[in-house]
């Protein structure tokens, strides 16, 4: 790897948690300069603007979060178990520093950063598509009911998990996440799994 690419990666690794914790307006280029040990001018050598750095920092944070959430999902037997494992990964694995990048970016960028907002929308749609593929595979194998709308179920899972994560932060307790997990698992077994004839 070239030195310039190493430096760029180092900047993103330091900037991603800062932006995720403090938001776009709460994180200055001076903060990133202090965290990386680089002069602000050096930061602008690698990134044209704070907006570009924040955008790519979100990509870094989202990629790390996504990897943790899909860990071992491909090894689970059947679509229901894949979905349950994905839910468990969300609930049990430590979040990215500062919390869920998707939730934070959406809240932070909703009113004033259209580039970051579009990044968050794209990440959400990618998550829906990922879960939707698992659901469709389960329908093809006969494990999941054909009446289930993959996009709707994916959106339900994401919405309940993200809402529970938000509530757990307010309450400083994992209880809301555990409650969400229990309800989703029950829903998958009782309303989504095909009843054997």
C-alpha positions in Angstrom: 0.0 0.0 0.0 1.3 3.4 -0.9 2.1 5.9 1.9 -0.5 8.3 0.7 -3.2 5.6 0.8 -2.0 4.6 4.3 -2.3 8.2 5.5 -5.7 8.5 4.0 -6.9 5.3 5.7 -5.5 6.5 9.0 -7.4 9.8 8.7 -10.6 7.9 8.0 -10.1 5.5 10.9 -9.7 8.4 13.3 -12.4 10.6 11.7 -15.1 8.0 11.5 -15.7 7.7 15.3 -15.3 11.4 15.8 -18.0 12.3 13.2 -20.2 9.4 14.5 -20.0 10.6 18.1 -20.1 14.4 17.6 -22.0 14.8 14.3 -20.9 16.9 11.3 -21.3 20.3 13.0 -19.8 19.1 16.3 -16.6 17.8 14.8 -14.1 20.3 13.4 -11.1 19.7 11.1 -9.0 20.8 14.1 -10.4 17.9 16.1 -9.4 15.5 13.3 -6.0 17.2 13.0 -5.5 16.6 16.8 -6.7 13.0 16.6 -4.4 12.1 13.6 -1.4 14.2 14.5 -1.6 15.8 11.0 -1.8 19.5 10.2 -5.1 20.7 8.7 -3.3 21.3 5.4 -2.3 17.7 5.3 -6.0 16.7 5.7 -6.9 18.8 2.8 -4.2 17.1 0.7 -6.2 13.9 1.0 -9.8 15.3 1.2 -11.1 18.3 -0.7 -13.5 19.4 2.0 -14.9 18.5 5.4 -18.0 17.3 3.6 -16.0 14.8 1.6 -14.2 13.6 4.7 -17.4 13.2 6.6 -19.0 11.3 3.7 -16.1 8.9 3.5 -15.9 8.6 7.2 -19.6 7.5 7.2 -18.7 4.8 4.6 -15.9 3.6 6.9 -18.2 3.5 10.0 -21.0 1.8 8.1 -18.7 -0.8 6.6 -17.4 -1.8 10.0 -20.9 -1.9 11.5 -22.2 -3.9 8.6 -19.4 -6.5 8.9 -20.2 -7.1 12.5 -23.9 -7.5 11.8 -23.4 -10.1 9.1 -20.8 -12.1 11.0 -21.4 -15.8 10.4 -24.8 -15.2 8.9 -23.9 -17.2 5.8 -23.1 -20.2 8.0 -26.5 -20.4 9.6 -28.8 -23.1 8.4 -32.0 -21.7 6.8 -33.4 -18.2 6.4 -35.0 -18.0 9.8 -31.8 -18.8 11.5 -29.9 -16.3 9.3 -32.3 -13.6 10.3 -32.2 -14.5 14.0 -28.4 -14.5 13.9 -28.4 -11.1 12.2 -30.7 -9.8 14.9 -28.5 -11.3 17.6 -25.4 -9.7 16.1 -27.1 -6.3 16.2 -28.1 -6.8 19.8 -25.1 -8.5 21.2 -22.0 -7.1 19.4 -20.6 -3.8 20.6 -21.8 -0.9 18.4 -19.4 1.3 16.4 -18.0 4.0 18.6 -20.7 6.6 19.2 -23.6 4.2 18.2 -25.2 3.1 14.9 -23.7 5.2 12.0 -26.9 4.9 10.1 -29.1 6.3 12.9 -26.6 9.0 13.7 -26.0 10.1 10.1 -29.7 10.2 9.4 -30.5 12.4 12.5 -27.4 14.6 11.9 -27.9 15.1 8.2 -31.7 15.3 7.9 -31.9 19.1 7.7 -28.6 20.3 6.4 -26.3 17.8 4.7 -27.9 16.3 1.6 -24.8 14.3 0.6 -24.6 12.6 4.0 -28.4 12.1 4.0 -28.2 10.4 0.6 -25.4 8.1 1.9 -27.6 7.1 4.8 -30.5 6.4 2.5 -28.3 4.3 0.3 -27.1 2.3 3.4 -30.6 1.8 4.5 -31.7 0.5 1.1 -28.7 -1.8 1.0 -29.7 -3.2 4.4 -33.2 -3.8 3.3 -32.0 -5.5 0.1 -29.6 -7.8 2.2 -32.4 -8.9 4.5 -34.8 -9.2 1.5 -32.5 -11.6 -0.2 -32.4 -13.9 2.8 -36.3 -13.7 3.0 -36.7 -14.5 -0.7 -34.3 -17.5 -0.4 -36.5 -18.8 2.5 -39.6 -18.4 0.4 -38.0 -20.3 -2.5 -37.0 -23.1 -0.2 -40.5 -23.2 1.3 -39.3 -22.2 4.8 -41.0 -18.8 4.8 -44.5 -18.0 3.9 -45.0 -16.8 0.3 -47.4 -14.1 1.6 -44.6 -12.3 3.4 -43.5 -9.1 1.7 -39.6 -9.2 1.9 -39.2 -5.4 1.8 -41.9 -4.9 4.5 -40.4 -7.6 6.8 -36.9 -6.2 6.3 -38.1 -2.7 7.1 -39.9 -4.0 10.2 -36.7 -5.7 11.5 -34.5 -2.6 10.9 -37.1 -0.2 12.4 -37.5 -2.3 15.5 -33.8 -2.8 16.0 -32.9 0.9 15.4 -35.8 2.1 17.6 -34.7 -0.3 20.4 -31.1 0.9 20.0 -32.2 4.5 20.4 -34.3 3.6 23.5 -31.5 1.5 25.0 -29.2 4.5 24.8 -31.8 6.7 26.5 -32.3 4.2 29.3 -28.6 3.2 29.5 -29.8 -0.4 29.4 -29.7 -3.3 26.9 -33.2 -4.3 27.9 -35.0 -2.6 25.0 -32.8 -4.4 22.6 -33.4 -7.8 24.2 -37.2 -7.1 24.1 -37.0 -6.2 20.4 -35.0 -9.4 19.8 -37.6 -11.5 21.6 -40.5 -10.0 19.7 -38.8 -10.3 16.3 -37.8 -13.9 17.0 -41.3 -14.8 18.0 -42.7 -13.0 14.9 -40.3 -15.0 12.6 -41.4 -18.3 14.2 -45.1 -17.6 14.5 -46.0 -15.3 11.6 -43.2 -15.8 9.0 -42.2 -19.5 9.1 -44.3 -21.8 7.0 -46.4 -24.0 9.1 -45.7 -27.7 8.3 -48.7 -29.5 6.8 
